[in-house]
Amino acid sequence: MKPCHYCGKPIDPDAEPCYQGVSGWEEHRRSGGGTHAITGRKPKDLWCCMVCIGKLKRGLSPGQQGL
């Protein structure tokens, strides 16, 4: 079990969908926009539950309430 980086909820990465933190290099383009691949991707021992990722995607902080 791993704790969610934001809420502390226990996560079993082998049994449920979740996100793992990574480090690496992302291409910077003057045009911005679009998803860029990460080169030299290195997994970290950081995990995040789907609820907290959903909040981040909506522009909320994981501790913030809201839709």
mmCIF file as Biopython writes it, N, C-alpha, C and O atoms, coordinates in Angstrom:
data_model
#
loop_
_atom_site.group_PDB
_atom_site.id
_atom_site.type_symbol
_atom_site.label_atom_id
_atom_site.label_alt_id
_atom_site.label_comp_id
_atom_site.label_asym_id
_atom_site.label_entity_id
_atom_site.label_seq_id
_atom_site.pdbx_PDB_ins_code
_atom_site.Cartn_x
_atom_site.Cartn_y
_atom_site.Cartn_z
_atom_site.occupancy
_atom_site.B_iso_or_equiv
_atom_site.auth_seq_id
_atom_site.auth_asym_id
_atom_site.pdbx_PDB_model_num
ATOM 1   N N  . MET A ? 1  ? 0.836   -1.187 0.000   1.0 0.0 1  A 1 
ATOM 2   C CA . MET A ? 1  ? 0.000   0.000  0.000   1.0 0.0 1  A 1 
ATOM 3   C C  . MET A ? 1  ? 0.881   1.250  0.000   1.0 0.0 1  A 1 
ATOM 4   O O  . MET A ? 1  ? 1.925   1.293  0.650   1.0 0.0 1  A 1 
ATOM 5   N N  . LYS A ? 2  ? 0.445   2.243  -0.728  1.0 0.0 2  A 1 
ATOM 6   C CA . LYS A ? 2  ? 1.142   3.530  -0.810  1.0 0.0 2  A 1 
ATOM 7   C C  . LYS A ? 2  ? 0.133   4.618  -0.442  1.0 0.0 2  A 1 
ATOM 8   O O  . LYS A ? 2  ? -1.045  4.493  -0.775  1.0 0.0 2  A 1 
ATOM 9   N N  . PRO A ? 3  ? 0.568   5.679  0.236   1.0 0.0 3  A 1 
ATOM 10  C CA . PRO A ? 3  ? -0.369  6.759  0.545   1.0 0.0 3  A 1 
ATOM 11  C C  . PRO A ? 3  ? -0.504  7.733  -0.633  1.0 0.0 3  A 1 
ATOM 12  O O  . PRO A ? 3  ? 0.467   8.002  -1.340  1.0 0.0 3  A 1 
ATOM 13  N N  . CYS A ? 4  ? -1.719  8.255  -0.833  1.0 0.0 4  A 1 
ATOM 14  C CA . CYS A ? 4  ? -1.906  9.309  -1.828  1.0 0.0 4  A 1 
ATOM 15  C C  . CYS A ? 4  ? -1.098  10.526 -1.379  1.0 0.0 4  A 1 
ATOM 16  O O  . CYS A ? 4  ? -1.154  10.918 -0.213  1.0 0.0 4  A 1 
ATOM 17  N N  . HIS A ? 5  ? -0.357  11.113 -2.295  1.0 0.0 5  A 1 
ATOM 18  C CA . HIS A ? 5  ? 0.493   12.265 -2.005  1.0 0.0 5  A 1 
ATOM 19  C C  . HIS A ? 5  ? -0.307  13.436 -1.446  1.0 0.0 5  A 1 
ATOM 20  O O  . HIS A ? 5  ? 0.222   14.224 -0.662  1.0 0.0 5  A 1 
ATOM 21  N N  . TYR A ? 6  ? -1.570  13.560 -1.835  1.0 0.0 6  A 1 
ATOM 22  C CA . TYR A ? 6  ? -2.383  14.700 -1.433  1.0 0.0 6  A 1 
ATOM 23  C C  . TYR A ? 6  ? -3.301  14.424 -0.252  1.0 0.0 6  A 1 
ATOM 24  O O  . TYR A ? 6  ? -3.318  15.198 0.705   1.0 0.0 6  A 1 
ATOM 25  N N  . CYS A ? 7  ? -4.066  13.335 -0.298  1.0 0.0 7  A 1 
ATOM 26  C CA . CYS A ? 7  ? -5.071  13.107 0.755   1.0 0.0 7  A 1 
ATOM 27  C C  . CYS A ? 7  ? -4.659  12.047 1.766   1.0 0.0 7  A 1 
ATOM 28  O O  . CYS A ? 7  ? -5.281  11.927 2.821   1.0 0.0 7  A 1 
ATOM 29  N N  . GLY A ? 8  ? -3.609  11.268 1.456   1.0 0.0 8  A 1 
ATOM 30  C CA . GLY A ? 8  ? -3.143  10.248 2.389   1.0 0.0 8  A 1 
ATOM 31  C C  . GLY A ? 8  ? -3.885  8.931  2.297   1.0 0.0 8  A 1 
ATOM 32  O O  . GLY A ? 8  ? -3.532  7.977  2.990   1.0 0.0 8  A 1 
ATOM 33  N N  . LYS A ? 9  ? -4.921  8.855  1.445   1.0 0.0 9  A 1 
ATOM 34  C CA . LYS A ? 9  ? -5.683  7.609  1.296   1.0 0.0 9  A 1 
ATOM 35  C C  . LYS A ? 9  ? -4.741  6.480  0.877   1.0 0.0 9  A 1 
ATOM 36  O O  . LYS A ? 9  ? -3.900  6.680  0.001   1.0 0.0 9  A 1 
ATOM 37  N N  . PRO A ? 10 ? -4.866  5.300  1.484   1.0 0.0 10 A 1 
ATOM 38  C CA . PRO A ? 10 ? -4.016  4.181  1.060   1.0 0.0 10 A 1 
ATOM 39  C C  . PRO A ? 10 ? -4.389  3.722  -0.352  1.0 0.0 10 A 1 
ATOM 40  O O  . PRO A ? 10 ? -5.566  3.570  -0.678  1.0 0.0 10 A 1 
ATOM 41  N N  . ILE A ? 11 ? -3.385  3.509  -1.167  1.0 0.0 11 A 1 
ATOM 42  C CA . ILE A ? 11 ? -3.570  3.080  -2.561  1.0 0.0 11 A 1 
ATOM 43  C C  . ILE A ? 11 ? -2.784  1.789  -2.768  1.0 0.0 11 A 1 
ATOM 44  O O  . ILE A ? 11 ? -1.636  1.673  -2.340  1.0 0.0 11 A 1 
ATOM 45  N N  . ASP A ? 12 ? -3.415  0.828  -3.426  1.0 0.0 12 A 1 
ATOM 46  C CA . ASP A ? 12 ? -2.701  -0.383 -3.838  1.0 0.0 12 A 1 
ATOM 47  C C  . ASP A ? 12 ? -2.471  -0.279 -5.346  1.0 0.0 12 A 1 
ATOM 48  O O  . ASP A ? 12 ? -3.376  -0.588 -6.120  1.0 0.0 12 A 1 
ATOM 49  N N  . PRO A ? 13 ? -1.283  0.148  -5.782  1.0 0.0 13 A 1 
ATOM 50  C CA . PRO A ? 13 ? -1.027  0.352  -7.211  1.0 0.0 13 A 1 
ATOM 51  C C  . PRO A ? 13 ? -1.228  -0.898 -8.068  1.0 0.0 13 A 1 
ATOM 52  O O  . PRO A ? 13 ? -1.452  -0.787 -9.273  1.0 0.0 13 A 1 
ATOM 53  N N  . ASP A ? 14 ? -1.153  -2.073 -7.468  1.0 0.0 14 A 1 
ATOM 54  C CA . ASP A ? 14 ? -1.341  -3.310 -8.235  1.0 0.0 14 A 1 
ATOM 55  C C  . ASP A ? 14 ? -2.806  -3.694 -8.381  1.0 0.0 14 A 1 
ATOM 56  O O  . ASP A ? 14 ? -3.136  -4.579 -9.170  1.0 0.0 14 A 1 
ATOM 57  N N  . ALA A ? 15 ? -3.704  -3.031 -7.618  1.0 0.0 15 A 1 
ATOM 58  C CA . ALA A ? 15 ? -5.092  -3.456 -7.605  1.0 0.0 15 A 1 
ATOM 59  C C  . ALA A ? 15 ? -6.089  -2.371 -8.020  1.0 0.0 15 A 1 
ATOM 60  O O  . ALA A ? 15 ? -7.259  -2.680 -8.245  1.0 0.0 15 A 1 
ATOM 61  N N  . GLU A ? 16 ? -5.665  -1.128 -8.124  1.0 0.0 16 A 1 
ATOM 62  C CA . GLU A ? 16 ? -6.616  -0.061 -8.464  1.0 0.0 16 A 1 
ATOM 63  C C  . GLU A ? 16 ? -5.958  0.990  -9.340  1.0 0.0 16 A 1 
ATOM 64  O O  . GLU A ? 16 ? -4.741  1.170  -9.309  1.0 0.0 16 A 1 
ATOM 65  N N  . PRO A ? 17 ? -6.783  1.689  -10.129 1.0 0.0 17 A 1 
ATOM 66  C CA . PRO A ? 17 ? -6.217  2.757  -10.959 1.0 0.0 17 A 1 
ATOM 67  C C  . PRO A ? 17 ? -5.689  3.894  -10.094 1.0 0.0 17 A 1 
ATOM 68  O O  . PRO A ? 17 ? -6.325  4.288  -9.117  1.0 0.0 17 A 1 
ATOM 69  N N  . CYS A ? 18 ? -4.536  4.412  -10.455 1.0 0.0 18 A 1 
ATOM 70  C CA . CYS A ? 18 ? -3.934  5.520  -9.716  1.0 0.0 18 A 1 
ATOM 71  C C  . CYS A ? 18 ? -2.861  6.144  -10.604 1.0 0.0 18 A 1 
ATOM 72  O O  . CYS A ? 18 ? -2.607  5.664  -11.709 1.0 0.0 18 A 1 
ATOM 73  N N  . TYR A ? 19 ? -2.251  7.185  -10.133 1.0 0.0 19 A 1 
ATOM 74  C CA . TYR A ? 19 ? -1.178  7.858  -10.869 1.0 0.0 19 A 1 
ATOM 75  C C  . TYR A ? 19 ? 0.121   7.772  -10.080 1.0 0.0 19 A 1 
ATOM 76  O O  . TYR A ? 19 ? 0.122   7.847  -8.851  1.0 0.0 19 A 1 
ATOM 77  N N  . GLN A ? 20 ? 1.224   7.614  -10.799 1.0 0.0 20 A 1 
ATOM 78  C CA . GLN A ? 20 ? 2.544   7.598  -10.177 1.0 0.0 20 A 1 
ATOM 79  C C  . GLN A ? 20 ? 3.316   8.832  -10.635 1.0 0.0 20 A 1 
ATOM 80  O O  . GLN A ? 20 ? 3.318   9.165  -11.819 1.0 0.0 20 A 1 
ATOM 81  N N  . GLY A ? 21 ? 3.963   9.498  -9.702  1.0 0.0 21 A 1 
ATOM 82  C CA . GLY A ? 21 ? 4.779   10.655 -10.030 1.0 0.0 21 A 1 
ATOM 83  C C  . GLY A ? 21 ? 6.021   10.236 -10.803 1.0 0.0 21 A 1 
ATOM 84  O O  . GLY A ? 21 ? 6.581   9.165  -10.572 1.0 0.0 21 A 1 
ATOM 85  N N  . VAL A ? 22 ? 6.439   11.092 -11.721 1.0 0.0 22 A 1 
ATOM 86  C CA . VAL A ? 22 ? 7.649   10.847 -12.511 1.0 0.0 22 A 1 
ATOM 87  C C  . VAL A ? 22 ? 8.450   12.141 -12.606 1.0 0.0 22 A 1 
ATOM 88  O O  . VAL A ? 22 ? 7.921   13.229 -12.378 1.0 0.0 22 A 1 
ATOM 89  N N  . SER A ? 23 ? 9.706   12.013 -12.938 1.0 0.0 23 A 1 
ATOM 90  C CA . SER A ? 23 ? 10.521  13.185 -13.269 1.0 0.0 23 A 1 
ATOM 91  C C  . SER A ? 23 ? 11.103  12.946 -14.648 1.0 0.0 23 A 1 
ATOM 92  O O  . SER A ? 23 ? 11.180  11.807 -15.107 1.0 0.0 23 A 1 
ATOM 93  N N  . GLY A ? 24 ? 11.504  13.995 -15.293 1.0 0.0 24 A 1 
ATOM 94  C CA . GLY A ? 24 ? 12.074  13.878 -16.621 1.0 0.0 24 A 1 
ATOM 95  C C  . GLY A ? 24 ? 12.128  15.244 -17.278 1.0 0.0 24 A 1 
ATOM 96  O O  . GLY A ? 24 ? 12.097  16.275 -16.605 1.0 0.0 24 A 1 
ATOM 97  N N  . TRP A ? 25 ? 12.206  15.239 -18.583 1.0 0.0 25 A 1 
ATOM 98  C CA . TRP A ? 25 ? 12.309  16.473 -19.348 1.0 0.0 25 A 1 
ATOM 99  C C  . TRP A ? 25 ? 11.142  16.570 -20.314 1.0 0.0 25 A 1 
ATOM 100 O O  . TRP A ? 25 ? 10.875  15.646 -21.082 1.0 0.0 25 A 1 
ATOM 101 N N  . GLU A ? 26 ? 10.442  17.711 -20.265 1.0 0.0 26 A 1 
ATOM 102 C CA . GLU A ? 26 ? 9.338   17.965 -21.172 1.0 0.0 26 A 1 
ATOM 103 C C  . GLU A ? 26 ? 9.739   19.067 -22.138 1.0 0.0 26 A 1 
ATOM 104 O O  . GLU A ? 26 ? 10.299  20.082 -21.726 1.0 0.0 26 A 1 
ATOM 105 N N  . GLU A ? 27 ? 9.456   18.875 -23.419 1.0 0.0 27 A 1 
ATOM 106 C CA . GLU A ? 27 ? 9.820   19.862 -24.422 1.0 0.0 27 A 1 
ATOM 107 C C  . GLU A ? 27 ? 9.050   21.161 -24.218 1.0 0.0 27 A 1 
ATOM 108 O O  . GLU A ? 27 ? 7.835   21.148 -24.022 1.0 0.0 27 A 1 
ATOM 109 N N  . HIS A ? 28 ? 9.753   22.263 -24.266 1.0 0.0 28 A 1 
ATOM 110 C CA . HIS A ? 28 ? 9.138   23.583 -24.171 1.0 0.0 28 A 1 
ATOM 111 C C  . HIS A ? 28 ? 9.034   24.150 -25.575 1.0 0.0 28 A 1 
ATOM 112 O O  . HIS A ? 28 ? 10.029  24.260 -26.290 1.0 0.0 28 A 1 
ATOM 113 N N  . ARG A ? 29 ? 7.811   24.510 -25.962 1.0 0.0 29 A 1 
ATOM 114 C CA . ARG A ? 29 ? 7.593   25.077 -27.295 1.0 0.0 29 A 1 
ATOM 115 C C  . ARG A ? 29 ? 7.022   26.479 -27.147 1.0 0.0 29 A 1 
ATOM 116 O O  . ARG A ? 29 ? 6.204   26.735 -26.264 1.0 0.0 29 A 1 
ATOM 117 N N  . ARG A ? 30 ? 7.448   27.370 -28.000 1.0 0.0 30 A 1 
ATOM 118 C CA . ARG A ? 30 ? 6.916   28.731 -27.945 1.0 0.0 30 A 1 
ATOM 119 C C  . ARG A ? 30 ? 5.424   28.751 -28.199 1.0 0.0 30 A 1 
ATOM 120 O O  . ARG A ? 30 ? 4.716   29.606 -27.668 1.0 0.0 30 A 1 
ATOM 121 N N  . SER A ? 31 ? 4.934   27.818 -29.006 1.0 0.0 31 A 1 
ATOM 122 C CA . SER A ? 31 ? 3.512   27.788 -29.322 1.0 0.0 31 A 1 
ATOM 123 C C  . SER A ? 31 ? 2.677   27.288 -28.144 1.0 0.0 31 A 1 
ATOM 124 O O  . SER A ? 31 ? 1.454   27.425 -28.143 1.0 0.0 31 A 1 
ATOM 125 N N  . GLY A ? 32 ? 3.345   26.704 -27.136 1.0 0.0 32 A 1 
ATOM 126 C CA . GLY A ? 32 ? 2.602   26.172 -25.981 1.0 0.0 32 A 1 
ATOM 127 C C  . GLY A ? 32 ? 1.781   24.968 -26.395 1.0 0.0 32 A 1 
ATOM 128 O O  . GLY A ? 32 ? 2.287   24.074 -27.073 1.0 0.0 32 A 1 
ATOM 129 N N  . GLY A ? 33 ? 0.525   24.936 -25.996 1.0 0.0 33 A 1 
ATOM 130 C CA . GLY A ? 33 ? -0.490  23.947 -26.374 1.0 0.0 33 A 1 
ATOM 131 C C  . GLY A ? 33 ? -0.037  22.522 -26.598 1.0 0.0 33 A 1 
ATOM 132 O O  . GLY A ? 33 ? 1.112   22.261 -26.952 1.0 0.0 33 A 1 
ATOM 133 N N  . GLY A ? 34 ? -0.953  21.618 -26.388 1.0 0.0 34 A 1 
ATOM 134 C CA . GLY A ? 34 ? -0.725  20.206 -26.642 1.0 0.0 34 A 1 
ATOM 135 C C  . GLY A ? 34 ? 0.007   19.497 -25.522 1.0 0.0 34 A 1 
ATOM 136 O O  . GLY A ? 34 ? 0.629   20.110 -24.654 1.0 0.0 34 A 1 
ATOM 137 N N  . THR A ? 35 ? -0.094  18.184 -25.578 1.0 0.0 35 A 1 
ATOM 138 C CA . THR A ? 35 ? 0.586   17.353 -24.602 1.0 0.0 35 A 1 
ATOM 139 C C  . THR A ? 35 ? 1.965   17.013 -25.131 1.0 0.0 35 A 1 
ATOM 140 O O  . THR A ? 35 ? 2.112   16.641 -26.295 1.0 0.0 35 A 1 
ATOM 141 N N  . HIS A ? 36 ? 2.959   17.136 -24.300 1.0 0.0 36 A 1 
ATOM 142 C CA . HIS A ? 36 ? 4.330   16.855 -24.700 1.0 0.0 36 A 1 
ATOM 143 C C  . HIS A ? 36 ? 4.823   15.605 -23.977 1.0 0.0 36 A 1 
ATOM 144 O O  . HIS A ? 36 ? 4.533   15.402 -22.798 1.0 0.0 36 A 1 
ATOM 145 N N  . ALA A ? 37 ? 5.559   14.785 -24.686 1.0 0.0 37 A 1 
ATOM 146 C CA . ALA A ? 37 ? 6.121   13.577 -24.095 1.0 0.0 37 A 1 
ATOM 147 C C  . ALA A ? 37 ? 7.217   13.951 -23.098 1.0 0.0 37 A 1 
ATOM 148 O O  . ALA A ? 37 ? 7.856   14.997 -23.218 1.0 0.0 37 A 1 
ATOM 149 N N  . ILE A ? 38 ? 7.416   13.094 -22.130 1.0 0.0 38 A 1 
ATOM 150 C CA . ILE A ? 38 ? 8.488   13.288 -21.155 1.0 0.0 38 A 1 
ATOM 151 C C  . ILE A ? 38 ? 9.651   12.388 -21.547 1.0 0.0 38 A 1 
ATOM 152 O O  . ILE A ? 38 ? 9.500   11.170 -21.639 1.0 0.0 38 A 1 
ATOM 153 N N  . THR A ? 39 ? 10.800  12.988 -21.776 1.0 0.0 39 A 1 
ATOM 154 C CA . THR A ? 39 ? 12.012  12.260 -22.139 1.0 0.0 39 A 1 
ATOM 155 C C  . THR A ? 39 ? 12.824  11.986 -20.870 1.0 0.0 39 A 1 
ATOM 156 O O  . THR A ? 39 ? 12.892  12.832 -19.978 1.0 0.0 39 A 1 
ATOM 157 N N  . GLY A ? 40 ? 13.424  10.830 -20.795 1.0 0.0 40 A 1 
ATOM 158 C CA . GLY A ? 40 ? 14.207  10.477 -19.613 1.0 0.0 40 A 1 
ATOM 159 C C  . GLY A ? 40 ? 13.321  10.258 -18.394 1.0 0.0 40 A 1 
ATOM 160 O O  . GLY A ? 40 ? 13.697  10.576 -17.266 1.0 0.0 40 A 1 
ATOM 161 N N  . ARG A ? 41 ? 12.143  9.712  -18.644 1.0 0.0 41 A 1 
ATOM 162 C CA . ARG A ? 41 ? 11.156  9.470  -17.578 1.0 0.0 41 A 1 
ATOM 163 C C  . ARG A ? 41 ? 11.742  8.581  -16.486 1.0 0.0 41 A 1 
ATOM 164 O O  . ARG A ? 41 ? 12.270  7.504  -16.763 1.0 0.0 41 A 1 
ATOM 165 N N  . LYS A ? 42 ? 11.642  9.049  -15.234 1.0 0.0 42 A 1 
ATOM 166 C CA . LYS A ? 42 ? 12.099  8.270  -14.083 1.0 0.0 42 A 1 
ATOM 167 C C  . LYS A ? 42 ? 10.975  8.209  -13.060 1.0 0.0 42 A 1 
ATOM 168 O O  . LYS A ? 42 ? 10.586  9.240  -12.512 1.0 0.0 42 A 1 
ATOM 169 N N  . PRO A ? 43 ? 10.443  7.009  -12.793 1.0 0.0 43 A 1 
ATOM 170 C CA . PRO A ? 43 ? 9.369   6.884  -11.809 1.0 0.0 43 A 1 
ATOM 171 C C  . PRO A ? 43 ? 9.848   7.282  -10.409 1.0 0.0 43 A 1 
ATOM 172 O O  . PRO A ? 43 ? 10.989  7.019  -10.028 1.0 0.0 43 A 1 
ATOM 173 N N  . LYS A ? 44 ? 8.965   7.909  -9.670  1.0 0.0 44 A 1 
ATOM 174 C CA . LYS A ? 44 ? 9.233   8.263  -8.271  1.0 0.0 44 A 1 
ATOM 175 C C  . LYS A ? 44 ? 8.300   7.443  -7.392  1.0 0.0 44 A 1 
ATOM 176 O O  . LYS A ? 44 ? 7.311   6.888  -7.869  1.0 0.0 44 A 1 
ATOM 177 N N  . ASP A ? 45 ? 8.616   7.373  -6.131  1.0 0.0 45 A 1 
ATOM 178 C CA . ASP A ? 45 ? 7.746   6.660  -5.195  1.0 0.0 45 A 1 
ATOM 179 C C  . ASP A ? 45 ? 6.704   7.639  -4.645  1.0 0.0 45 A 1 
ATOM 180 O O  . ASP A ? 45 ? 6.551   7.793  -3.434  1.0 0.0 45 A 1 
ATOM 181 N N  . LEU A ? 46 ? 5.989   8.298  -5.573  1.0 0.0 46 A 1 
ATOM 182 C CA . LEU A ? 46 ? 4.897   9.211  -5.240  1.0 0.0 46 A 1 
ATOM 183 C C  . LEU A ? 46 ? 3.650   8.710  -5.950  1.0 0.0 46 A 1 
ATOM 184 O O  . LEU A ? 46 ? 3.692   8.379  -7.135  1.0 0.0 46 A 1 
ATOM 185 N N  . TRP A ? 47 ? 2.546   8.656  -5.227  1.0 0.0 47 A 1 
ATOM 186 C CA . TRP A ? 47 ? 1.313   8.110  -5.764  1.0 0.0 47 A 1 
ATOM 187 C C  . TRP A ? 47 ? 0.165   9.067  -5.505  1.0 0.0 47 A 1 
ATOM 188 O O  . TRP A ? 47 ? 0.185   9.823  -4.534  1.0 0.0 47 A 1 
ATOM 189 N N  . CYS A ? 48 ? -0.843  9.034  -6.382  1.0 0.0 48 A 1 
ATOM 190 C CA . CYS A ? 48 ? -2.003  9.908  -6.233  1.0 0.0 48 A 1 
ATOM 191 C C  . CYS A ? 48 ? -3.260  9.129  -6.606  1.0 0.0 48 A 1 
ATOM 192 O O  . CYS A ? 48 ? -3.281  8.402  -7.599  1.0 0.0 48 A 1 
ATOM 193 N N  . CYS A ? 49 ? -4.298  9.288  -5.806  1.0 0.0 49 A 1 
ATOM 194 C CA . CYS A ? 49 ? -5.557  8.596  -6.076  1.0 0.0 49 A 1 
ATOM 195 C C  . CYS A ? 49 ? -6.322  9.301  -7.199  1.0 0.0 49 A 1 
ATOM 196 O O  . CYS A ? 49 ? -6.035  10.454 -7.521  1.0 0.0 49 A 1 
ATOM 197 N N  . MET A ? 50 ? -7.279  8.619  -7.782  1.0 0.0 50 A 1 
ATOM 198 C CA . MET A ? 50 ? -8.057  9.152  -8.897  1.0 0.0 50 A 1 
ATOM 199 C C  . MET A ? 50 ? -8.882  10.373 -8.487  1.0 0.0 50 A 1 
ATOM 200 O O  . MET A ? 50 ? -9.077  11.279 -9.297  1.0 0.0 50 A 1 
ATOM 201 N N  . VAL A ? 51 ? -9.362  10.412 -7.258  1.0 0.0 51 A 1 
ATOM 202 C CA . VAL A ? 51 ? -10.160 11.551 -6.789  1.0 0.0 51 A 1 
ATOM 203 C C  . VAL A ? 51 ? -9.315  12.823 -6.793  1.0 0.0 51 A 1 
ATOM 204 O O  . VAL A ? 51 ? -9.760  13.858 -7.291  1.0 0.0 51 A 1 
ATOM 205 N N  . CYS A ? 52 ? -8.116  12.758 -6.250  1.0 0.0 52 A 1 
ATOM 206 C CA . CYS A ? 52 ? -7.247  13.932 -6.190  1.0 0.0 52 A 1 
ATOM 207 C C  . CYS A ? 52 ? -6.792  14.357 -7.583  1.0 0.0 52 A 1 
ATOM 208 O O  . CYS A ? 52 ? -6.711  15.554 -7.859  1.0 0.0 52 A 1 
ATOM 209 N N  . ILE A ? 53 ? -6.494  13.402 -8.467  1.0 0.0 53 A 1 
ATOM 210 C CA . ILE A ? 53 ? -6.121  13.732 -9.842  1.0 0.0 53 A 1 
ATOM 211 C C  . ILE A ? 53 ? -7.290  14.409 -10.543 1.0 0.0 53 A 1 
ATOM 212 O O  . ILE A ? 53 ? -7.095  15.363 -11.296 1.0 0.0 53 A 1 
ATOM 213 N N  . GLY A ? 54 ? -8.498  13.925 -10.303 1.0 0.0 54 A 1 
ATOM 214 C CA . GLY A ? 54 ? -9.681  14.552 -10.895 1.0 0.0 54 A 1 
ATOM 215 C C  . GLY A ? 54 ? -9.807  16.009 -10.485 1.0 0.0 54 A 1 
ATOM 216 O O  . GLY A ? 54 ? -10.133 16.865 -11.307 1.0 0.0 54 A 1 
ATOM 217 N N  . LYS A ? 55 ? -9.549  16.289 -9.217  1.0 0.0 55 A 1 
ATOM 218 C CA . LYS A ? 55 ? -9.604  17.674 -8.740  1.0 0.0 55 A 1 
ATOM 219 C C  . LYS A ? 55 ? -8.523  18.520 -9.411  1.0 0.0 55 A 1 
ATOM 220 O O  . LYS A ? 55 ? -8.789  19.648 -9.825  1.0 0.0 55 A 1 
ATOM 221 N N  . LEU A ? 56 ? -7.307  17.985 -9.522  1.0 0.0 56 A 1 
ATOM 222 C CA . LEU A ? 56 ? -6.221  18.719 -10.182 1.0 0.0 56 A 1 
ATOM 223 C C  . LEU A ? 56 ? -6.578  19.032 -11.634 1.0 0.0 56 A 1 
ATOM 224 O O  . LEU A ? 56 ? -6.298  20.128 -12.120 1.0 0.0 56 A 1 
ATOM 225 N N  . LYS A ? 57 ? -7.194  18.078 -12.325 1.0 0.0 57 A 1 
ATOM 226 C CA . LYS A ? 57 ? -7.576  18.280 -13.719 1.0 0.0 57 A 1 
ATOM 227 C C  . LYS A ? 57 ? -8.628  19.370 -13.865 1.0 0.0 57 A 1 
ATOM 228 O O  . LYS A ? 57 ? -8.690  20.038 -14.897 1.0 0.0 57 A 1 
ATOM 229 N N  . ARG A ? 58 ? -9.456  19.554 -12.840 1.0 0.0 58 A 1 
ATOM 230 C CA . ARG A ? 58 ? -10.487 20.589 -12.872 1.0 0.0 58 A 1 
ATOM 231 C C  . ARG A ? 58 ? -9.982  21.924 -12.337 1.0 0.0 58 A 1 
ATOM 232 O O  . ARG A ? 58 ? -10.746 22.885 -12.241 1.0 0.0 58 A 1 
ATOM 233 N N  . GLY A ? 59 ? -8.695  21.987 -11.988 1.0 0.0 59 A 1 
ATOM 234 C CA . GLY A ? 59 ? -8.113  23.228 -11.524 1.0 0.0 59 A 1 
ATOM 235 C C  . GLY A ? 59 ? -8.306  23.488 -10.044 1.0 0.0 59 A 1 
ATOM 236 O O  . GLY A ? 59 ? -8.076  24.604 -9.577  1.0 0.0 59 A 1 
ATOM 237 N N  . LEU A ? 60 ? -8.725  22.476 -9.299  1.0 0.0 60 A 1 
ATOM 238 C CA . LEU A ? 60 ? -8.907  22.607 -7.857  1.0 0.0 60 A 1 
ATOM 239 C C  . LEU A ? 60 ? -7.700  22.035 -7.130  1.0 0.0 60 A 1 
ATOM 240 O O  . LEU A ? 60 ? -7.028  21.143 -7.649  1.0 0.0 60 A 1 
ATOM 241 N N  . SER A ? 61 ? -7.421  22.536 -5.944  1.0 0.0 61 A 1 
ATOM 242 C CA . SER A ? 61 ? -6.403  21.878 -5.145  1.0 0.0 61 A 1 
ATOM 243 C C  . SER A ? 61 ? -7.046  20.640 -4.545  1.0 0.0 61 A 1 
ATOM 244 O O  . SER A ? 61 ? -8.238  20.669 -4.238  1.0 0.0 61 A 1 
ATOM 245 N N  . PRO A ? 62 ? -6.310  19.560 -4.367  1.0 0.0 62 A 1 
ATOM 246 C CA . PRO A ? 62 ? -6.902  18.322 -3.874  1.0 0.0 62 A 1 
ATOM 247 C C  . PRO A ? 62 ? -7.644  18.461 -2.541  1.0 0.0 62 A 1 
ATOM 248 O O  . PRO A ? 62 ? -8.578  17.700 -2.290  1.0 0.0 62 A 1 
ATOM 249 N N  . GLY A ? 63 ? -7.260  19.403 -1.686  1.0 0.0 63 A 1 
ATOM 250 C CA . GLY A ? 63 ? -7.955  19.588 -0.420  1.0 0.0 63 A 1 
ATOM 251 C C  . GLY A ? 63 ? -9.212  20.438 -0.524  1.0 0.0 63 A 1 
ATOM 252 O O  . GLY A ? 63 ? -9.955  20.582 0.447   1.0 0.0 63 A 1 
ATOM 253 N N  . GLN A ? 64 ? -9.450  21.010 -1.722  1.0 0.0 64 A 1 
ATOM 254 C CA . GLN A ? 64 ? -10.567 21.915 -1.940  1.0 0.0 64 A 1 
ATOM 255 C C  . GLN A ? 64 ? -11.839 21.141 -2.294  1.0 0.0 64 A 1 
ATOM 256 O O  . GLN A ? 64 ? -11.780 20.154 -3.027  1.0 0.0 64 A 1 
ATOM 257 N N  . GLN A ? 65 ? -12.963 21.576 -1.785  1.0 0.0 65 A 1 
ATOM 258 C CA . GLN A ? 65 ? -14.244 20.953 -2.100  1.0 0.0 65 A 1 
ATOM 259 C C  . GLN A ? 65 ? -14.780 21.532 -3.402  1.0 0.0 65 A 1 
ATOM 260 O O  . GLN A ? 65 ? -14.462 22.669 -3.751  1.0 0.0 65 A 1 
ATOM 261 N N  . GLY A ? 66 ? -15.565 20.785 -4.101  1.0 0.0 66 A 1 
ATOM 262 C CA . GLY A ? 66 ? -16.189 21.318 -5.316  1.0 0.0 66 A 1 
ATOM 263 C C  . GLY A ? 66 ? -16.278 20.290 -6.416  1.0 0.0 66 A 1 
ATOM 264 O O  . GLY A ? 66 ? -15.702 19.207 -6.319  1.0 0.0 66 A 1 
ATOM 265 N N  . LEU A ? 67 ? -16.996 20.632 -7.454  1.0 0.0 67 A 1 
ATOM 266 C CA . LEU A ? 67 ? -17.163 19.745 -8.600  1.0 0.0 67 A 1 
ATOM 267 C C  . LEU A ? 67 ? -16.099 20.062 -9.564  1.0 0.0 67 A 1 
ATOM 268 O O  . LEU A ? 67 ? -16.023 19.444 -10.626 1.0 0.0 67 A 1 
#
